Structure formats: C-alpha cells, structure tokens
C-alpha cells in the first residue's frame, strides 16, 4: 500500500490499535509501558480494551481522547452530536474552519488570553497539510466504547491539565477506569507551540 492510498485506508483508531498489536507481537514485547498523547491515548486505551494487559506493565494517557466522546445516556458528560455534526459539515471550507477552530483549541477565546498568531498559523498549516481523510476520521471515537477503559487493570498515569477547555474528558477517563486511586493536579500549565 502506498502512503497516498494509506491516507484513505487504515487511518483510524481501529487500524492504529491493530497495528500496535502487530508490533507488540512481532517484537515479542512483554511488560511494556504504553504511552499515548491525544489520539494516541485513545489508541492505547483501545489496544488494551481489545488485547488486554498480558503484555502491558503500565499505561500513560496524556491529554488523551477517550474512547467515547459522544453524549449518550451512559455518558452524560460527553459532547452533543450536534457539535460533531458541525465539524463534519465544515467540509465546505476547511481552511476557514481550521482558522476559526484555533482560538478555542488553544484557549485563546478566553478573556485576557495572549494570542500567538504564529501558533495559530502553525495549527492551520498542520491541519491543511494533514489531508482530508485523516481529518474526517479523527472524530471516529465519537461513537467509541467506554468499556475499553474499564479493561485497563494496570497502573495508569492519566495527565490532563485542568485548564484545558476539554478538561471534562479527563474526568470521564478517570471515572470510567475506576481501578486505581486518582490524583488530580490542579492548574497544570498547557504549553502551545
């Protein structure tokens, strides 16, 4: 498969978790520490949900997307489907969409926030280069399964700044895991750029 065709095929969390399982098996990894940031944190949680922790010693989820982001009866703290519909409908003008998304993404929409146009331009450029397939599939975890988190039975460090506009997702990750003591560190500084 070429890198060009890979952009449409296999650019989703299911494939990432399957690829991780293949690598763990190929290198016969045991007692591995799985670390994932953002989408990679969702991949780690999904991998453990599917494969278990036989080869996993510990996990670290940093600013991770939870396997279920959608607001449902079992996930009342989730994001309403209308917010995700708005993202999907933005296909008409992706360039403007990414420009408009950068202020809330970095917290620049808050009173007194110091806005870095360089960071905003970098965010826009990365998203425009990122290609449409990756962007469209980014939100697949909207319809994920929070049960994967309950299968994490190894020591897990979950890091998520409480200043993050999406801080409730960290609380959902912690609430769903329910197996280890939770230590919340307030006022974690998030760095941009």
Secondary structure, 3 states (H helix, E strand, C coil): CCHHHHCCCCCCHHHHHHHHHHHHHHCCCCCEEEEEECHHHHHHHHHHHHHCCCCEEEEEEECCCCCCCECECCECCCECHHHHHHHHHHHHHHHHHHHHHHHHHHCCCCCCCCCCHHHHHHHHHHHHHCCHHHHHHHHHHHHCCCHHHHCCCCEEEEECCCCCCCHHHHHHHHHHHCCCCCCCCCCCCCCCC
